[in-house]
Amino acid sequence: MAIYSAGTSIGNAGTVLGSAANLTSVPAGTTSAGDTVGSYGLLYINSGTQNNTVNATIAGTNLLFSSVSQHATTQGSGTWRLYGRTASDSHRASVFHRYV
C-alpha cells in the first residue's frame, strides 16, 4: 500500500521515503493510567448485570480490572463500552473501552 501526500508517494509497504528532518514539532508520546478516557482494559463485571452484548455501556463502579485467570479488587470509574460479550458467572470478563 502506498502512502501519498499532496499527490506524491511518500511511502510504500511500511517504509517512509525521504528525510525526517522537517519533523520538528511532533509531540512526545505520553503515558496514562489505565483508568483514563480513551483507555482499553480487560475488565470483569462485578454486578448482577451478567449478560451483556457488544456496545453495552457499564459504569466503572460495576467493573473490576481483570486478568485471564482472576479479577482484582480495583474498581474502574467513568463509563466503559463493552467490546465483547459476557455471559455466566465464570465468563464475565471482556475487553472494554472507557469513553466517558
SULCORUR-V794963 format. One record per pair of residues at least 12 apart in sequence whose ideal C-beta (glycine too) atoms are under 10 Angstrom apart, sorted by sequence separation. I is the first residue (numbers start at 1). J is the second residue. D is the distance in Angstrom with one decimal. If there is no record, write none. Layout:
BEGIN
i={I/I}
j={J/J}
d={D/D}
END
This chain:
BEGIN
i={1/3/46/47/63/64/82/83/84/1/3/5/45/49/62/63/82/83/3/47/48/61/62/63/81/82/83/2/43/46/47/60/61/63/80/81/82/46/47/59/60/61/63/80/81/43/45/46/47/59/60/61/63/79/80/81/44/45/46/58/59/60/62/79/80/81/41/43/44/45/59/60/63/79/80/81/43/44/46/59/60/76/78/79/80/43/44/45/58/59/71/77/78/79/41/43/44/57/58/71/76/78/42/43/44/57/58/70/77/41/42/56/57/58/69/35/41/42/46/56/57/68/42/44/45/46/55/56/66/67/44/46/54/55/56/66/35/43/44/54/55/56/58/64/65/66/42/43/46/53/54/56/63/64/35/46/52/54/56/63/66/34/53/54/63/43/52/53/43/52/53/63/51/52/53/41/45/51/52/63/50/51/58/60/39/43/45/49/50/51/50/56/58/60/35/39/41/43/50/57/34/35/40/51/52/54/56/60/35/36/37/39/40/45/50/51/59/34/35/36/37/42/44/50/52/57/35/40/43/49/57/45/35/47/45/46/44/45/44/45/43/44/45/43/44/42/43/45/42/43/44/41/42/43/41/42/40/41/43/40/41/39/40/41/39/40/38/39/37/38/39/37/38/36/37/35/37/34}
j={13/15/58/59/75/76/94/95/96/14/16/18/58/62/75/76/95/96/17/61/62/75/76/77/95/96/97/17/58/61/62/75/76/78/95/96/97/62/63/75/76/77/79/96/97/60/62/63/64/76/77/78/80/96/97/98/62/63/64/76/77/78/80/97/98/99/60/62/63/64/78/79/82/98/99/100/63/64/66/79/80/96/98/99/100/64/65/66/79/80/92/98/99/100/63/65/66/79/80/93/98/100/65/66/67/80/81/93/100/65/66/80/81/82/93/60/66/67/71/81/82/93/68/70/71/72/81/82/92/93/71/73/81/82/83/93/63/71/72/82/83/84/86/92/93/94/71/72/75/82/83/85/92/93/65/76/82/84/86/93/96/65/84/85/94/75/84/85/76/85/86/96/85/86/87/76/80/86/87/98/86/87/94/96/76/80/82/86/87/88/88/94/96/98/74/78/80/82/89/96/74/75/80/91/92/94/96/100/76/77/78/80/81/86/91/92/100/76/77/78/79/84/86/92/94/99/78/83/86/92/100/89/80/92/91/92/91/92/92/93/92/93/94/93/94/93/94/96/94/95/96/94/95/96/95/96/95/96/98/96/97/96/97/98/97/98/97/98/97/98/99/98/99/98/99/98/100/98}
d={6.9/9.3/9.8/8.5/6.6/7.6/5.9/4.5/8.4/8.7/7.1/9.7/6.3/6.8/8.1/4.5/7.9/6.4/8.6/8.5/8.9/5.6/8.4/9.2/9.7/5.7/6.2/9.8/8.2/8.8/4.0/6.4/7.3/9.8/9.8/6.4/8.5/6.0/8.3/9.5/3.3/7.0/9.9/4.0/5.0/8.5/6.2/6.5/9.9/8.3/4.2/9.3/6.1/9.7/6.5/8.0/9.7/6.2/4.8/8.8/8.5/4.9/9.0/9.9/5.0/5.6/9.8/9.4/6.7/8.2/8.0/6.7/9.7/7.2/7.3/9.1/4.3/4.7/9.5/6.1/5.9/8.0/5.2/6.4/8.4/6.5/7.7/9.4/7.4/7.8/8.3/8.3/7.9/4.0/8.2/6.1/4.0/5.5/5.5/6.7/7.1/5.2/7.4/5.6/9.1/7.0/8.1/9.2/9.7/6.2/5.0/9.3/5.5/6.4/9.6/7.2/8.0/7.0/7.1/7.5/7.4/7.5/7.4/8.6/9.3/10.0/6.4/4.4/8.7/8.3/3.7/9.1/8.8/6.7/9.7/4.5/9.8/8.2/8.1/6.3/8.3/9.8/9.1/9.4/9.8/8.8/9.3/9.6/7.6/7.4/6.5/8.8/9.5/8.8/8.2/9.8/5.4/6.8/8.3/9.6/9.8/6.9/8.9/6.3/9.9/9.6/8.9/5.4/6.3/6.9/8.4/6.8/8.4/4.9/9.8/7.2/9.8/6.7/8.6/9.5/6.3/5.9/9.9/9.1/9.0/6.6/8.5/8.5/6.8/8.3/6.8/9.6/7.2/7.1/8.5/9.1/7.6/8.8/6.7/9.4/9.2/9.0/9.3/9.9/8.6/9.3/9.5/9.1/5.5/9.4/6.6/8.8/9.9/5.6/8.6/9.3/9.6/8.5/5.8/8.4/9.3/9.6/8.7/5.8/8.1/8.1/7.3/8.0/9.7/9.2/8.4/9.9/9.6/9.0/9.8/7.8/9.9/4.3/5.4/7.8/9.0/4.5/8.0/6.7/8.4/6.1/7.1/9.2/7.4/8.0/9.8/9.8/6.1/4.8/7.4/7.8/6.4/5.6/9.3/7.0/8.1/8.8/5.3/7.3/7.4/7.8/7.8/4.8/9.5/6.8/9.5/5.6/7.7/6.9/6.6/6.8/6.7/8.8}
END
